[in-house]
Amino acid sequence: MDAKGKSGYKGKLPPVTFLICLLIAFATWAIINFSKEYTVTKSYRVVCEDLPSNKQSVSLSDSVLLMSFRAKGVNFLSPKYRDKNRILYISVNQITKDRTKRNAYTFNRKALGDYIKTMPSFEKEFIGVESPESLTIYLK
């Protein structure tokens, strides 16, 4: 008998075993990293809607907000964190309801953060607004 007939080893076992071990290692790494809690800052484009009936247009002092979120890594794979979906819709009537009627409204980071926390899509992971210091809404 020759050496090949005795062992039955054909040389394909180590590469398959290596690939299986590599797959298990990658899966373990992914599970560990996606289960950790992370804090990230994302930029959101601001769009105003629900204008008062006597106003036709709105302009903003800043059209982008940097907002911080804290969540598990797997949650950041959600479609709401993708670039094309990062739009913050602000209801002008709702955010200005307790203020006197005028043509310009300024909101600091805390006031914006309090308003954003009331939105259903941001209430759990949202931490706060990083920048700008204030946002001014001009109504015409």
N, C-alpha and C positions, 0 to 999 in steps of 0.2 A: 504494500500500500504506500502511496505517496503521502507527503505531508498535507496536501490539500484535503484529501479524503478523510483524514483523522479528525481534524478540528472543525470542519464545516464553515470556517470563517472565510468570507469572500471579500472583505475590505469595505463594505458599505455600512456596517454597524456604527463605527465611530462618528462619521458625519451626521447620521440621523440622530444619534444620542446627543451629540453636541448641539444640534438645532433644537431638540426638545428641551435641553437644559437652558439654552439661551432664551427660549420662549417662556419657560417658567420664571427665569430671572427677570425678564422684562415685565411679565404680568405682576410679579411681586413688587417691583419698583413702581409700576403704574398705580397699583392699589395703595401703596404707602403714600405716594406723593399726592394722589387725588383725594385722599382722606384727611390730609392736613388742612388746617385753617389758614387762609392767606388774607392779607390786606392789600388791595390794589387800588390804583387811581385810574379812572377812565374819563375820557373827554366826551361830553354829551352836547349835541347841538340843541339850542333852545328855540322852540317854536311857540309863539303865542296864539292862543285860540280863545273862543268865547269872549269876543270883545263887547263892551257896553254898546247898547243900541244906537247911541248918538255919535259913536266913533267909527271911522272908516278904516284907519290903518294904525299900525303899531311899529315902533322901531325900538331897538334895544341898545344899551351901551356896550354890551358884550354878547356875542352870539354863541359862545362856547363856555360851558362850565366844566371844571375839573372836579369830579366827585369821587369820594373814597367809599369802598365797599369792603366788608369782611364776610367771608363765606368759605366753605370747603372748596377745595380745588375743582372737584367735579361740577360744582354749581357754576363755575366760570365758563364751562363749555356750553351753557345755555344760550339759545339764540338771542336773548335780550342783551347780551354783552358783545355781540358781534358788531363790527364797525357800522354796517348799514342800518342796524336797529337801534343805535345809540342816539335817540332823539328824545328830548324832554319836552313834553307838551304842557305848557303852563296856561291855566284858565285865568284870564285877566280878571273876569268878574269875581271869581272865587278868591284870588290872592289879594284883591283890593277891596273886598266887601266891608271891612271894618275901618276903612280909611276915608278921609274926606275926599269928595270928588274934585279932581284936578286933572291936569294933562301930563304930569310926570310923577312917577312913583319910584322911590329908591328902597331897595331891600338889602340889608346886610347879609353876611353868610349865615348867621344864626336864623334869621327870619326865613331865608330860602330853605335852609335845612329842615326847619319845622314844617314848612309847607310840603316839601318833598317827602317827608316821613309819613304824611297822610295819604300819599298815593299808594294804591294797592300793590303795584309792581315793585316798589322800592322799600316797603315798610320793614322787611326783615333784615336785609343785608346792608342797607345804607348806613354809613357812619356820619358823613358830613360833606360840605362843600369846601374844597381846597382853595379854589380861586374862581373868580375875582373876589376882591374884598366886598364889593357891592354890585348889584345889578339894578340898572335904572330902566324903567319901561316908559317910553314916550308915546302918548296917544294923540292922534290927530283927527 
